[in-house]
Amino acid sequence: MKLGIIGATGAVGKVFLDLLPNSNLNITELRLSASSRSIGKKINYQSDEYTIQENSDNFYLGLDFVFSSASSEVSKIAAEKSKEHNVILIDDSSEFRLNDDVPLVIPEINPDSLNEHNGIIAIPNCTTTPLAMILDALRSEYELKRIIVDTYQAVSGTGNLAIEELINQTKHYLETGKISEEMNVYPHTIGLNLIPQVEAPQENLYTKEEMKMLYETRKILSEPNLKISATCVRVPVIRCHSESINVEFFSNPDLSLITNLFNDYKGITVIDDISTNSYPTPIFGEGKNDVFVGRLRKDISNENAINLWVVSDNLVKGAALNAIQILEVFQKIG
Ligand SMILES: NC(=O)c1ccc[n+]([C@@H]2O[C@H](COP(=O)([O-])OP(=O)(O)OC[C@H]3O[C@@H](n4cnc5c(N)ncnc54)[C@H](OP(=O)(O)O)[C@@H]3O)[C@@H](O)[C@H]2O)c1
């Protein structure tokens, strides 16, 4: 497989390169690209040194796949060039996710949709992926009625600059005892704070991120009428998104059966014993592949509903790993 990575210097790109040697992919050629700021920069991958190339026609020539993880604008260009050069684009941006002819894929849920691509495959948003996997496990036994989800999203979900901003603001407080007023990424200080807004507001007063969780989950699960209400919150955590999820069914669920559903689901791990303080935390989830579930309990206000807590590394299963798993499916089917 001849593979190109656009955004190789970014938060996702770096994790992609970290995970690649442990994948089943047979990479015969690897090309790396990023913004004009990084052209010529050297990156070590395994025992070789790679030079960041310009995202021009030459980059695409002869490749089988390009993974683009930069921005929607970059993905639009990557889509045009990939088409021109007969390269399949695996896209991490939100640009094409809801297009009818673009499969939006989580290999544990809908790998068959890869058969119907038109040259572009999209990866879901990093908050959507864990939610969709949890719901997919649950719906194998119980019909879903309504979902309420609150997210606690790490700053790495916004990329390298946001990680820097959190670290700088936290350092500033530790050194001066004062809250930092210097901010470049978020509309409020994120160090020692949290921000109940992820992305731009929409007409209905939800944010773009919250609506992505609804529309993307519906598409992946092929459940166009699924009811989901999300509140997305940015928290001062470097890696791993957490989600508090309330799921209502049409019947009274059995908790031990639900635990078994999660235990049997590939890619989900249950850590759930509050008597020993056992539940997943973002620090625990960092760098791990699975979606972790804990705090499983019946909703005392509704006998047909449950509450649970989910942690998933936004840079791993939320982005890079999901892309690698898609490539592995392609490699398998030829
Ligand atoms: N972070 C996550 O958890 C996550 C999860 C799912 C999806 N995504 C999506 O993944 C994409 C990248 O996110 P990230 O968090 O890795 O961001 P990031 O840390 O800010 O990295 C952005 C990458 O894009 C490159 N880039 C910027 N402008 C470019 C251009 N004009 N042409 C080519 N490359 C360019 C940057 O190169 P330089 O280093 O040269 O600036 C860098 O490699 C975004 O679309 C994001 O929505 C992110």
The ligand as a Tripos MOL2 file, in Angstrom:
@<TRIPOS>MOLECULE
LIG
   48    52     1     0     0
SMALL
NO_CHARGES

@<TRIPOS>ATOM
      1 N1         -7.6230   16.3900   17.2440 N.am      1 LIG1
      2 C1         -8.6030   15.5090   17.2320 C.2       1 LIG1
      3 O1         -8.9450   14.8860   18.2750 O.2       1 LIG1
      4 C2         -9.3540   15.2300   15.9730 C.ar      1 LIG1
      5 C3        -10.2560   14.1710   15.9510 C.ar      1 LIG1
      6 C4        -10.9660   13.9280   14.7860 C.ar      1 LIG1
      7 C5        -10.7770   14.7400   13.7000 C.ar      1 LIG1
      8 N2         -9.8840   15.7660   13.7560 N.ar      1 LIG1
      9 C6         -9.6630   16.5730   12.5540 C.3       1 LIG1
     10 O2         -8.3250   16.3490   12.1420 O.3       1 LIG1
     11 C7         -7.8180   17.5080   11.5090 C.3       1 LIG1
     12 C8         -6.4710   17.8740   12.1210 C.3       1 LIG1
     13 O3         -6.5950   18.0430   13.4920 O.3       1 LIG1
     14 P1         -5.3560   18.1580   14.4610 P.3       1 LIG1
     15 O4         -5.9690   18.1290   15.8140 O.co2     1 LIG1
     16 O5         -4.2880   17.1760   14.1320 O.co2     1 LIG1
     17 O6         -4.8550   19.6630   14.1590 O.3       1 LIG1
     18 P2         -3.4120   20.3510   14.3670 P.3       1 LIG1
     19 O7         -2.6890   19.7400   15.5140 O.co2     1 LIG1
     20 O8         -3.6830   21.8030   14.3950 O.co2     1 LIG1
     21 O9         -2.6040   19.9550   13.0440 O.3       1 LIG1
     22 C9         -2.9950   20.4510   11.7890 C.3       1 LIG1
     23 C10        -2.1440   19.7950   10.7190 C.3       1 LIG1
     24 O10        -2.5640   20.2690    9.4500 O.3       1 LIG1
     25 C11        -1.4570   20.8250    8.7680 C.3       1 LIG1
     26 N3         -1.8850   21.9170    7.8980 N.ar      1 LIG1
     27 C12        -2.3700   23.1140    8.2470 C.ar      1 LIG1
     28 N4         -2.6220   23.8720    7.1510 N.ar      1 LIG1
     29 C13        -2.2930   23.0880    6.0850 C.ar      1 LIG1
     30 C14        -2.2950   23.2990    4.6890 C.ar      1 LIG1
     31 N5         -2.7310   24.4520    4.1560 N.pl3     1 LIG1
     32 N6         -1.8890   22.3020    3.8690 N.ar      1 LIG1
     33 C15        -1.4640   21.1170    4.3950 C.ar      1 LIG1
     34 N7         -1.4130   20.8610    5.7200 N.ar      1 LIG1
     35 C16        -1.8270   21.8430    6.5550 C.ar      1 LIG1
     36 C17        -0.5470   21.3210    9.8840 C.3       1 LIG1
     37 O11         0.7510   21.5040    9.3990 O.3       1 LIG1
     38 P3          1.8200   22.4790   10.1350 P.3       1 LIG1
     39 O12         2.3930   21.6950   11.2880 O.co2     1 LIG1
     40 O13         2.8180   22.7330    9.0840 O.co2     1 LIG1
     41 O14         1.0670   23.6830   10.5800 O.co2     1 LIG1
     42 C18        -0.6620   20.1380   10.8430 C.3       1 LIG1
     43 O15         0.1010   19.0470   10.3740 O.3       1 LIG1
     44 C19        -8.8990   18.5760   11.6340 C.3       1 LIG1
     45 O16        -9.6790   18.5650   10.4450 O.3       1 LIG1
     46 C20        -9.7320   18.0720   12.7800 C.3       1 LIG1
     47 O17       -11.0610   18.5190   12.7130 O.3       1 LIG1
     48 C21        -9.1650   16.0310   14.8620 C.ar      1 LIG1
@<TRIPOS>BOND
     1     1     2 1
     2     2     3 2
     3     2     4 1
     4     4     5 ar
     5     4    48 ar
     6     5     6 ar
     7     6     7 ar
     8     7     8 ar
     9     8     9 1
    10     8    48 ar
    11     9    10 1
    12     9    46 1
    13    10    11 1
    14    11    12 1
    15    11    44 1
    16    12    13 1
    17    13    14 1
    18    14    15 2
    19    14    16 1
    20    14    17 1
    21    17    18 1
    22    18    19 2
    23    18    20 1
    24    18    21 1
    25    21    22 1
    26    22    23 1
    27    23    24 1
    28    23    42 1
    29    24    25 1
    30    25    26 1
    31    25    36 1
    32    26    27 ar
    33    26    35 ar
    34    27    28 ar
    35    28    29 ar
    36    29    30 ar
    37    29    35 ar
    38    30    31 1
    39    30    32 ar
    40    32    33 ar
    41    33    34 ar
    42    34    35 ar
    43    36    37 1
    44    36    42 1
    45    37    38 1
    46    38    39 2
    47    38    40 1
    48    38    41 1
    49    42    43 1
    50    44    45 1
    51    44    46 1
    52    46    47 1
@<TRIPOS>SUBSTRUCTURE
     1 LIG1         1 GROUP 0 **** ****
